[in-house]
Each structure stands twice: as structure tokens, then as C-alpha cells.
Amino acid sequence: MAGVIKLVNVNMSFRGRPVLHDINLEIAKGEIMVIIGPSGSGKSTLLRLIIGLLKPTGGEIWVKGQEISRAGEEEMNKLRRHMGMVFQYSALFDSMTVGENVAFGLRQHTDLSEEEITRVVRRRLRMVGLAGQENVMPSELSGGMKKRVSLARAMAINPEIVLYDEPTAGLDPIMSGTIDRMITSARRLFGVTSVVVTHHMSSAFNIADRIAMIYGGRIVEIGTVDEIRQSENPIVQQFIHGYKSSALARRRQKP
Ligand SMILES: Nc1ncnc2c1ncn2[C@@H]1O[C@H](COP(=O)(O)OP(=O)(O)OP(=O)(O)O)[C@@H](O)[C@H]1O
């Protein structure tokens, strides 16, 4: 089956400064695609392009069979009914309670009754370990708790596609494990397609079907967990181990 998300020769520049170059990427329905790469390599930009918050300077972006790089707001809003995004810095509405934040997409995109909304919100908050926190304001929460509210909000509309920008950053290992399991169970139970940007290699290896590494705005490697682990690309090895292994250094010294 054709990919539910497909990027064809995508380029992105900000004020003439190129950030992404010739990105070609196809993500199948139900796939968990993890994006890794150093800070500033263009990972968040890629997610923002897929959800249509940014328009590419070149190329095509297909989501659920629709080319979105030239789509209008109305078409994008229809598509976003099927997409959730967990932003890097949570991006909660500070003037709304936790419950109102989680209910936001349901009020915008569905005609559920208030009673049903209350039920979904309660269930989603329980899922992220924040049962009963409906009436708390975001300013009263820690960074990790805000992240979990953001996750509950993204999941509330039962999206077909969820984009996660560093969902486990700032969380303790137990909560990180919970989030990882939520991502995999959303796929197992509902066939959700996920694109996950992460700096946590253990999390990437746990959840990914495939991993794409972005470096300097290009995809320098893409493959299954095993393929990435065994990649001979020194940039990949250096990144996943966090240091230049002496073996690679020796190999490079050979004539
Ligand atoms: N709206 C914008 N306007 C101008 N430059 C931007 C904008 N958004 C991102 N950039 C630049 O694009 C580059 C890539 O940024 P991006 O946030 O995509 O990287 P990243 O890989 O997600 O980094 P990190 O891991 O630190 O979150 C950076 O140099 C950044 O300064």
C-alpha cells in the first residue's frame, strides 16, 4: 500500500537559508517512524511540514492521498481531524484548564456531547497518569506533566496519524517507558501511524519500525532498528553511541 505520508523532493528554507534538502520519505499506515539527528538538523521542521504548519519551499507532501503543500486552510483543517501533534514545548493553552486543553480538539473537530467529552477527557488523562487533574491550570504543572497533557490532547480525537516532537524529553525513565508503550499500543490497537522525533536512542530502538537519521538537513540513513545499529555510516554510529568509537577511528586511519 502507498504511504499514508509521502514526501517527494522536499526542500525548506527560512529567509533564503536552506534547512531541509531533497527529503524523500514514505511512511506506511501503522508504521512507527523515528527521526533522529543532532540539534538544529531540521527534525521539528519536518514534523511541522507534515502537519501543514509550514509550507515547503519545494517538493510535494502527501498525507492520506492529498497533496498538502498547496492545500488551503479548510482542506488542512479537514485533514487535521485525523492528525495529532505533541509539540516539543507542550504548547498548552495557558488560560484553559487541563481538561479544557484535552477537550480542545474534540470541541473543534467532533460533535460529541459534553457528557461524552468529559468521559473521553477523563479516560485520556488516566492513560497518561494524570487522573482527576481536569481542573488544574497548566502553570501549576511540571514540564513533564505538561508534556503528558499535550499527549492526552493529541490522542483525544483518536487520530490516525500522530506526530511527536521529543515526547519523552524531560520525563523520568518510568514515564518515558509509559509514553513509549502508548505509542506502540496506539498502533497495535488502532493502526495509528506515528512519526516520532527523539533524542533518546533507547526509546528509538524500543519503538521504531524504521529510523531515519537527519544530518545537515538531509536524510543520511534510513532503515530498521537492526539496519541502523549495523550502519557503517560513521555519522550514524557516532550519533547512536554518542562518541566516536575507537574501531571507527582506526578504520578511518587505514589507507
Ligand atoms: N520559523 C523559523 N524561522 C527561521 N529559522 C527557523 C525556523 N524554524 C526553524 N528554523 C531553523 O531551522 C533549523 C532547524 O530547526 P529545527 O527546529 O527543525 O531543528 P531540530 O532538528 O528539530 O532541532 P532540536 O533537536 O534542537 O529541536 C535551525 O537552524 C533553526 O534555527
The ligand as an SDF file (V2000), in Angstrom:
LIG
                    3D

 31 33  0  0  0  0  0  0  0  0999 V2000
   10.4290   29.5600   11.8790 N   0  0  0  0  0  0  0  0  0  0  0  0
   11.7470   29.5670   11.6630 C   0  0  0  0  0  0  0  0  0  0  0  0
   12.3540   30.6670   11.1560 N   0  0  0  0  0  0  0  0  0  0  0  0
   13.6810   30.6780   10.9180 C   0  0  0  0  0  0  0  0  0  0  0  0
   14.5060   29.6280   11.1400 N   0  0  0  0  0  0  0  0  0  0  0  0
   13.9640   28.5200   11.6560 C   0  0  0  0  0  0  0  0  0  0  0  0
   12.5650   28.4220   11.9400 C   0  0  0  0  0  0  0  0  0  0  0  0
   12.3070   27.1770   12.4260 N   0  0  0  0  0  0  0  0  0  0  0  0
   13.4810   26.5400   12.4450 C   0  0  0  0  0  0  0  0  0  0  0  0
   14.4740   27.3160   11.9760 N   0  0  0  0  0  0  0  0  0  0  0  0
   15.8840   26.9370   11.8250 C   0  0  0  0  0  0  0  0  0  0  0  0
   15.9220   25.7160   11.1240 O   0  0  0  0  0  0  0  0  0  0  0  0
   16.9420   24.8770   11.6400 C   0  0  0  0  0  0  0  0  0  0  0  0
   16.3530   23.5310   12.0180 C   0  0  0  0  0  0  0  0  0  0  0  0
   15.4930   23.7140   13.1260 O   0  0  0  0  0  0  0  0  0  0  0  0
   14.6330   22.5170   13.7520 P   0  0  0  0  0  0  0  0  0  0  0  0
   13.8810   23.0720   14.9100 O   0  0  0  0  0  0  0  0  0  0  0  0
   13.8570   21.8620   12.6750 O   0  0  0  0  0  0  0  0  0  0  0  0
   15.7700   21.5280   14.2430 O   0  0  0  0  0  0  0  0  0  0  0  0
   15.6940   20.2430   15.1770 P   0  0  0  0  0  0  0  0  0  0  0  0
   16.4710   19.1890   14.4770 O   0  0  0  0  0  0  0  0  0  0  0  0
   14.2770   19.9360   15.4910 O   0  0  0  0  0  0  0  0  0  0  0  0
   16.4590   20.7290   16.4710 O   0  0  0  0  0  0  0  0  0  0  0  0
   16.2610   20.3320   18.0290 P   0  0  0  0  0  0  0  0  0  0  0  0
   16.6940   18.8930   18.1540 O   0  0  0  0  0  0  0  0  0  0  0  0
   17.1820   21.2700   18.7340 O   0  0  0  0  0  0  0  0  0  0  0  0
   14.8190   20.5590   18.3530 O   0  0  0  0  0  0  0  0  0  0  0  0
   17.5810   25.6150   12.7990 C   0  0  0  0  0  0  0  0  0  0  0  0
   18.7590   26.2210   12.3560 O   0  0  0  0  0  0  0  0  0  0  0  0
   16.5520   26.6540   13.1620 C   0  0  0  0  0  0  0  0  0  0  0  0
   17.1680   27.8120   13.6740 O   0  0  0  0  0  0  0  0  0  0  0  0
  1  2  1  0
  2  3  1  0
  2  7  2  0
  3  4  2  0
  4  5  1  0
  5  6  2  0
  6  7  1  0
  6 10  1  0
  7  8  1  0
  8  9  2  0
  9 10  1  0
 10 11  1  0
 11 12  1  0
 11 30  1  0
 12 13  1  0
 13 14  1  0
 13 28  1  0
 14 15  1  0
 15 16  1  0
 16 17  2  0
 16 18  1  0
 16 19  1  0
 19 20  1  0
 20 21  2  0
 20 22  1  0
 20 23  1  0
 23 24  1  0
 24 25  2  0
 24 26  1  0
 24 27  1  0
 28 29  1  0
 28 30  1  0
 30 31  1  0
M  END
$$$$
